[in-house]
Structure formats: structure tokens, C-alpha cells
Amino acid sequence: MKKLLVLLTFTLLSQLSFAHELVFSQNNVVAQTRWEKSPKAGAESVMLIQFYDARTHEAIEPSSTLSVVLWMKDMNHGSGPTAVERVLDQDSEVVNGLMRVRNMWFVMSGNWEIRVSLKSGTQIETQTFSENVSHR
């Protein structure tokens, strides 16, 4: 059964096209992001983040707390808090290292910075990427 679950997880992940790769060197992990619902001003966007061990490239659970913040540098403001949740497979089992970020509201069109952070104790490591968001 475990072999089947691993095969299904690998199949699911191999079909995803990831948009950004973020390297968290302090945590020895790589995160790949993908939009489940593309960024659009005035509508909820949803992002998937898959974590991998930086050395073995195997999917792993992050040992740190994940947070995602939306920030519009040009206007010097952000958006409301996002919500991070685990992704479950069709048998309601946790997919190793795969997280879903919901409640991503880009309140206006323009260039947004997505700040992805891992926090362990008092240590915070943040990586960012940008998205140009429109009303389309």
C-alpha cells in the first residue's frame, strides 16, 4: 500500500508545473511553488508549495513553520493574512511536503512580492518572488 501511495504521489507531483524555486539554505530545503488558482486582482488566489530536501531532492516535511505574506512594494502595503494548510490525497492521507496557501487576495493590479518564510524558534528565513497581477 505504501508503494502505491508513493507512486501516486510521485505521479501527482510530476504532473505539476512549478513556477518558482526557492532555496532555503539555513533549513536545507528547496520549495517549488505552483498556482492552483492564478493570481488575479479582486479574487482569491491559491498556491501550492512542495518542499524537497536540498541534498537528496526527496519530498520532505518542513521542520519549520511556513508563512506567506503578500506585499506590494510600489504602494508600500500588503494584503490580509494568508492561510496555510496540508494537502491530502484521495484517501485523506497527507501528501509529504505539499502545502496549500489559501486566502491570497491581491487587492489591486500591479507588481506584488510573495514572501515565503520558514520560522524555527527565533530564526526566520525568507525567500521572495514577484508576480505581476492584473484583473484578468
C-alpha positions, -999 to +999 in steps of 0.1 A: +000+000+000+028+024+008+045+017-025+012+026-042+009+058-022+044+068-031+038+060-068+005+081-068+022+110-050+051+109-075+027+108-104+007+138-090+038+158-084+053+150-118+022+164-135+025+198-117+045+225-134+062+246-108+066+283-113+093+293-088+120+275-070+130+289-036+162+278-018+162+279+020+199+272+027+196+275+065+169+248+065+185+227+038+152+227+018+141+237-016+105+249-022+088+248-055+056+269-060+027+265-084-005+284-088-036+263-083-057+294-089-037+320-108-031+355-093-059+378-101-068+412-085-100+411-066-103+373-064-088+346-042-056+330-055-044+296-043-008+285-044+008+250-038+043+247-023+062+215-024+092+210-001+123+189-010+155+180+008+182+202-008+206+173-008+185+142-017+157+160-037+132+138-019+099+154-008+101+162+029+081+178+056+094+213+065+107+212+101+099+249+104+066+268+104+056+281+070+041+316+064+033+335+032+029+373+031+018+394+001+034+427-003+030+455-029+064+473-028+053+501-052+024+511-029+041+501+004+012+479+016+003+443+019-029+422+020-047+403+046-032+372+063-029+340+042-039+306+054-016+276+051-029+240+051-017+205+044-026+188+011-044+155+014-046+128-013-078+109-024-075+087+007-073+117+030-036+110+037-012+138+040+009+143+009+045+145+021+058+181+020+030+196+000+012+227+014-016+248+000-018+285+006-053+300+005-068+334+013-043+351-011-061+383-020-043+407-043-063+438-036-053+457-067-034+452-100+003+457-101+036+441-091+034+420-059+061+404-039+053+370-024+073+364+008+076+328+018+091+323+053+102+293+074+104+300+111+121+278+136+123+292+171+135+328+167+152+321+134+133+332+103+144+325+067+125+343+039+127+339+002+107+360-023+094+361-058+073+386-078+041+383-097+025+410-120-012+408-111-040+420-133-078+419-132-080+393-159 
